[in-house]
Amino acid sequence: MAQYSRIEVATVMKETGMVPLFYHPDVELGKNVLAACYEGGARLMEFTARGDFSFEVFQELNKFAIKELPGMIMGVGSITDAGAASLFMQMGANFVVTPTLREDITVVCNRRKVLWSPGCGSLTEINRAEELGCEIVKLFPGSTYGPGFVKAIKGPQPWTNIMPTGGVSTEEANLRGWFDAGVTCVGMGSKLISKEVLTNKDFEGLNKKVAKTLKLIKEIRS
């Protein structure tokens, strides 16, 4: 079962401003990535379940987070059906992120009061997600829409919380563009946890990059 309520998860997303995204089939490497992000100040991790037997990897990483990283909130991404969402929630996923708006997934998440964030690409989809109880909408792919889209949405709907994923980098200009447009937080994958980091096992470098990015987000917001 989830260790954190949907409101607690949404609050941490808003407070930290960033959700790192990561997938790798190697459990031990995953633990090191988790620890590096945690030590750098991140308190959320979206495990993008894209590989075979990814549920086994997630299970071990979540157990590790619960035991060794107090306050680290593990969620799962790339979920495409209600069955997968239920499976990962049984393993303790604290939030579920989807590439599209799937109402079957909203039902099973709402039943357990677990935060879900659907990928939306239009105002109509965003409105429907909010009607279904969505706290934070995922704008995906963010690179297709850009900060201008967020600004346009926030005009008539200032209550909408948006998390762009895809097209978000650690560069100041990029982050400033998104946060100035009004995003609640950003999802960041390979621009933060790069292939080079994983290949070279540069966990110290990842630690520093996470800390630097979170500090930059805080400065931009202030």
PECORQUI-V599236 format. One record per residue. N is the residue number from 1. PHI is phi in whole degrees, 0 to 359 (999 if undefined). PSI is psi in whole degrees, -180 to 180 (999 if undefined). D_FIRST is the distance of its C-alpha to the first C-alpha in whole Angstrom. Layout:
BEGIN
N PHI PSI D_FIRST
N PHI PSI D_FIRST
END
This chain:
BEGIN
1 999 156 0
2 297 142 4
3 272 -18 6
4 231 141 9
5 286 164 10
6 299 -35 12
7 290 -41 15
8 298 -43 15
9 295 -47 14
10 299 -38 17
11 296 -44 19
12 294 -38 19
13 301 -45 20
14 292 -41 23
15 291 -45 24
16 276 -33 24
17 83 1 25
18 212 138 24
19 239 107 21
20 293 144 22
21 244 140 21
22 202 143 21
23 215 137 21
24 199 141 23
25 285 -14 23
26 275 115 24
27 296 -44 21
28 294 -40 23
29 298 -41 24
30 300 -40 21
31 298 -41 20
32 293 -39 24
33 296 -46 23
34 302 -48 20
35 297 -41 22
36 296 -43 25
37 295 -41 23
38 297 -48 21
39 295 -26 25
40 280 -7 26
41 113 -7 24
42 289 143 22
43 234 13 18
44 221 150 17
45 212 125 17
46 262 112 16
47 274 110 16
48 278 100 19
49 283 81 18
50 249 -9 21
51 253 168 22
52 298 139 22
53 59 26 20
54 297 -24 18
55 295 -32 14
56 292 -40 16
57 293 -46 17
58 301 -42 13
59 302 -45 12
60 291 -40 14
61 293 -38 15
62 291 -39 11
63 299 -41 12
64 297 -44 15
65 298 -44 14
66 297 -41 12
67 279 -41 15
68 251 -20 18
69 235 77 17
70 302 128 16
71 93 -4 15
72 278 123 15
73 257 112 12
74 266 130 12
75 231 179 12
76 230 143 13
77 235 177 17
78 63 33 19
79 271 130 17
80 241 -1 20
81 205 164 19
82 295 -34 16
83 298 -45 15
84 295 -42 15
85 301 -44 12
86 296 -41 10
87 299 -48 10
88 289 -33 9
89 294 -35 6
90 297 -27 6
91 269 8 6
92 97 13 4
93 301 130 7
94 268 -13 8
95 203 156 11
96 232 125 13
97 245 136 17
98 235 150 19
99 287 -23 23
100 223 170 24
101 278 109 23
102 241 113 22
103 289 -24 21
104 294 -32 19
105 287 -37 16
106 299 -37 17
107 297 -49 16
108 290 -32 13
109 288 -43 12
110 297 -34 13
111 300 -34 12
112 258 4 9
113 57 43 11
114 258 134 9
115 296 136 13
116 231 142 15
117 230 104 18
118 272 146 21
119 286 122 24
120 234 149 27
121 226 14 30
122 208 160 32
123 297 -34 32
124 297 -45 32
125 296 -41 29
126 298 -45 28
127 298 -42 29
128 295 -41 27
129 300 -43 24
130 291 -35 24
131 299 -31 25
132 274 -2 22
133 105 14 20
134 293 132 20
135 274 -45 20
136 226 119 21
137 273 137 23
138 270 123 23
139 269 113 27
140 217 136 27
141 281 133 30
142 301 -33 31
143 295 -26 34
144 285 -32 35
145 258 -48 35
146 80 170 35
147 302 -30 35
148 300 -37 38
149 295 -43 36
150 299 -46 33
151 300 -39 36
152 294 -39 38
153 290 -42 34
154 292 -20 34
155 300 -64 37
156 280 -18 37
157 229 71 33
158 295 -15 33
159 279 -12 29
160 285 127 28
161 261 123 25
162 238 136 26
163 237 101 25
164 287 140 27
165 225 133 26
166 91 122 29
167 86 12 32
168 250 130 31
169 233 177 32
170 275 -3 33
171 291 142 36
172 300 -44 37
173 299 -41 39
174 295 -50 36
175 296 -41 34
176 297 -39 36
177 300 -45 37
178 292 -49 33
179 287 -33 33
180 294 -29 36
181 284 -19 35
182 114 18 32
183 292 153 29
184 278 -40 26
185 200 175 25
186 232 147 25
187 261 131 24
188 226 123 26
189 253 -104 26
190 293 -21 29
191 289 -20 31
192 255 -53 29
193 254 84 27
194 280 166 30
195 298 -34 32
196 296 -42 34
197 300 -45 31
198 290 -43 30
199 296 -44 33
200 272 -5 34
201 53 45 31
202 273 70 32
203 288 -31 29
204 293 -41 32
205 296 -39 33
206 295 -44 29
207 308 -51 29
208 294 -38 32
209 293 -40 31
210 297 -47 28
211 299 -43 29
212 295 -41 33
213 292 -43 31
214 296 -39 29
215 296 -41 32
216 296 -43 34
217 299 -42 31
218 297 -42 32
219 294 -42 35
220 297 -41 35
221 293 -32 33
222 280 999 36
END
